[in-house]
Amino acid sequence: MLWLFLGSLFLFLFLGVPVALSMLLSASFMLFQMDMFDTQLITENFVMGTNNFPLMAIPFFMLTGEIMKHGGISERIINFAMSMVGHIKGGLGYVVIISGLIFAGLSGSAVADTAALGAILIPMMAAKNYDVARSTGLTCAAGIISVVIPPSIPMIIYGITAGASITKLFMGGTVPGLLMVAGLWLMWKFLYRNHEDNLEPKQTKQQRWSAFRKAFWPLLLPVIIIVGLRGGIFTPTEAGVVAAIYAAIVSVMYKTLTWDKVQEIFINTIKTTSMVMFVAAAAMISAFAITVAQIPMELVEFIKGITNSPTVLMLVLMIFLLLVGCVMDLIPAVLIFVPVLLPVLRAYNIDTAYFGIMMVINLSIGLITPPVGTVLYVGSGISKLGIGKISKGIMPFLFVYFIILFLMVFFPDIVIKPMNWLS
């Protein structure tokens, strides 16, 4: 049954069938094979896939990202980062990293953050004689931090699918996200330690203070979200509402959010939300078919015959998910494989929140690896370079992410202790 499901799923994907329809058809084949195919059963599970209160957080965080993009917030954040580090060797690279960290606390979408960063900074770096492929690679690598740092849309999807605490997942992503930032910083420092071309002029204290004041209200949003979740003031869904309203108020304050832009913001939010919800609904049917076929229990018995070590199991699963991430987008991969792997995690007493963070980080790396790296294609569209050239430019940053990922496999307390403390 597992081979029937995966074989038919990847066949449909290879033929260009949309992900949600591929999952729906594959699950239908399994149910038909088990003589359980029933349109009413499929319809009920399809509706249950979207009838979930925590899922409401997704459209609100997507709305926040759209408001940020159209409300002039991006430029203020980048100008603030420029005033702090733009004058040092390789300064524009550090601007990308700092801006990526700040953007990550605003939208939770890797594609949106990469587009916002790249549209401004990639042309600027090209004009300052930075290697365009490497600059684009850094921008893409910084963009995926947004799916690790709260608020993260994939973390919400995982939490709902696995029944894990979304607040715990959000808090647990903080330290790994900061490690990713530190890793990019050190690698960029090594690569551009001798870059002296066209350095930005050093800003005075007054100019830095002015840039900070202009970016203060956007910078406050991640703090509000983290403090609110940590203090139990609001749930992740309510945090999405707070973030959207706050971003709208800040944009109105800056007089950058006009009525002409409001329609476009809502249309873009509706489109992206609809795609995610359709995939979530189809995944519920897949999860039902997988459970009825007892695939998870068979997988548990198979893995127990190979190893009894949770660390070895995590290592095998991380390598497997890295391969999956190369050919499948993040959210569909989470929705497909979490129901299969959840019983395995419980059999080995692996914290589901810890695994969720590791899974999201792992599959986020897939967003910047060919051939299906969604974020790579965003960078390619901005820089006008082919995927092959960008893939070479991003290799040093992929190496950094691999090191961080496997460090957290062998030393899980890097994630678990801060996660439990922050939660």
Buried (B, 14 or more C-beta within 10 A) or exposed (E): BBEBBBEBBBEBBEEEBBBBBBBBBBBBBBBEBEEEBEEEBBEBBBEBBEEEEBBBBBBBBBBBBBBBBBBBBBBBBBBBBBBBBBEBBBBBBBBBBBBBBBBBBBBBBBBBBBBBBBBBBBBBBBEBEBBBBBBBBBBBBBBBBBBBBBBBBBBBBBBBBBEBBBBBBBBBBBBBBBBBBEBBBEBBBEBBEEBEEEBBEEBEEEEBEBBBEBBEBBBEBBEBBBEBBBEEEBBBBBBBBBBBBBBBEBBEEBEBBEEEBBEEBBEBBEEBBEBBBBBBBBBBBBBBBBBBBEBBEEBBEEBEEEEEEBBBBBBBBBEEBBEBBBBBBBBBBBBBBBBBBBBBBEBBEBBBBBBBBBBBBBBBBBBBBBEBBBBBBBBBEBBEBEBEBBBBBBEBBBEBBBEBBBBBBEEBEBBBEBBBEBB
